[in-house]
Structures are given as structure tokens and as C-alpha cells.
Amino acid sequence: MPRQQHELLFGSFITPSADQVDQVVALTRLSERAGLDLATFQDHPYQPRLLDSWTLISYLAAATSRIKLAPNVMNLPMRQPVVIARSAATLDLLSGGRVELALGAGAFWDAIEAIGGRRLAPGESVDALEEAITIIREIWDPDRHGGVRVDGTHYHVAGAKRGPAPAHDIGIWVGAYRPRLLRLVGRIADGWLPSLSAFEGGLAGLARAGRHVDEGAEAAGRDPASVRRLLNIGTPSPSGGSGALSGPLIQWAEQLAEATLEHGISGYILGGDDPTAIQQFGEEVAPAVRELVGTSRS
């Protein structure tokens, strides 16, 4: 992977349980108090046991003051791109620039189809994602002349009015694992957001997948290092490890610093709803990683 050139960020990945609303809010506020940069939430509109992610993030933007918020990742097949763009820009304006956008091409197609979504083959879902990113960026650019026109295979936009522009340059991060989608990330996305647990061999497997991102960036004339690399990581298991990370949480600092220096990862998002782990991650692990990385580079 390329050398990391982005500021480090650390976040939480909180389960948006519909039967534990108070806990969801409390863990988000705890994430902010602990100094984390970002709170994220899965998006599965076909799951009645989970809160709707956009409604939740909008509420949490009003219940917090500093922390950024993002879906992790948004289920694109259930969301219309123009509406995604305007929803994200609106909330970014209302929250003072605290929204990021992570997108997924789609999974759990039986569930998507069961609630009225359209089933797509893997290649089709990649094409649809590329069209959607194009539309979203066009909507966010109100200074360009004329309406947005994208005559795609999966999305057709015929003169949609542009705007509003978000309060800041919202990052479009993509959850991706397969080679073609990884190359798309390199070509057009702002960031790559996979989960460490999905890679056989841990960080070595992640590095192998990352080479497809590099290839896509280079083919598009982009610096591969311009694509932010983020990573969902799990909380420690009872035995003290989590995927490629070993030992208790507080000992992760050296391992995460090494992942940053050797693999270019600039964002770590801790999964799970353990308040002690969230607090320790924000107050102890994140500062230690920043110090180790800064010392190494200086």
C-alpha cells in the first residue's frame, strides 16, 4: 500500500439497535467525550431490529457537537443517489460539516429484493455504484452550469437541479473487497473502508487487496496515496485478540502504528458496543498511535 498522507482518525462502529435506543445515543456521546473523531452505524433498511441510519445520524448530529457521523456503509440499492446527495449535504450544513459518506454496492440481495429493491449481479452493482457516485458529486456542485444529466444503465437523471453544496468536502468512502470494485475505489472514490475480519491473513490479506486500489488509481492518473485507507476493527475477544491484532486493547497502539507506517492506513473504526473499550480506544489507544506515528516520521 502507498504511504499514508492523511491525518489519522479514530472512530466507533455502534450497533443501531431499535430496542436499545438510549444505549445507541449514550455510546455516541461517549465516543465524542472520549475524543474519537467519528461515530458510524450500519445501514440495513430491511432489518426491523435496526434503526434507520439516516434518521439516527440526523438525531445524533443534534445530540452531539463535535464528532463526525457516517453510515458504515450505506446500502446503495435501497437509496436513490440524488436523495443521498441532498440528504448528506443538508445534514452537513445543519451539523457544521460533520458528515462523511461511506457507500456499499449492496449485499444480502434476498432481503433487498424482499422489500422492493432490485437484485443486481455483482458486476451490475459495481456499475450502479459508479453511476451513483457520479450523480452525487454532480448534485454537490451547484456552480456548474445546467442540470445534472446522467443516462446510465441503472440510474437515469435528466436535468436534476444542482445543490445544495455541503458545508465541507464530504468524503465518499467505499466498502469493497472484490478486485473490480477495489479498482473502482482507486479510480473515483475518496477512501476505502473494509473490515479487517474479512481478509484471510489479516493485514497481509488487506495489503494484497489494496494493490487493486493502487492499480485503479494509477490507471486513472491518480496518486494511490490520495485514496484514504480506513479499517473497521473488532473489539478484543475473550482471549485478548481481534483478527490480526493481538493482546488487550491498550496494547494495540504499536500494531496500529505499524499498520499506518507500513500499509498507509489512516483511519481505525472500533466495532462493538462495549463502553469501556470505546473510552479506552479514544482516550488511550488513539493518542498513543498518533504519538508513535509522529515520532517515527520525525
Secondary structure, 3 states (H helix, E strand, C coil): CCCCCCCCEEEEEECCECCCHHHHHHHHHHHHHCCCCEEEECCCCCCCCECCHHHHHHHHHHHCCCCEEEECCEEHHHCCHHHHHHHHHHHHHHHCCCECEEEECCCCHHHHHHCCCCCCCHHHHHHHHHHHHHHHHHHCCCCCCCCEEEECCCCEEEEECCCCCCCCCCCEEEECCCHHHHHHHHHHCCEECCEHHHCCCCHHHHHHHHHHHHHHHHHCCCCHHHCEEEEEECCCCCCCCECCECCCHHHHHHHHHHHHHHHCEEEEEEECCCHHHHHHHHHHHHHHHHHHHHHHHC
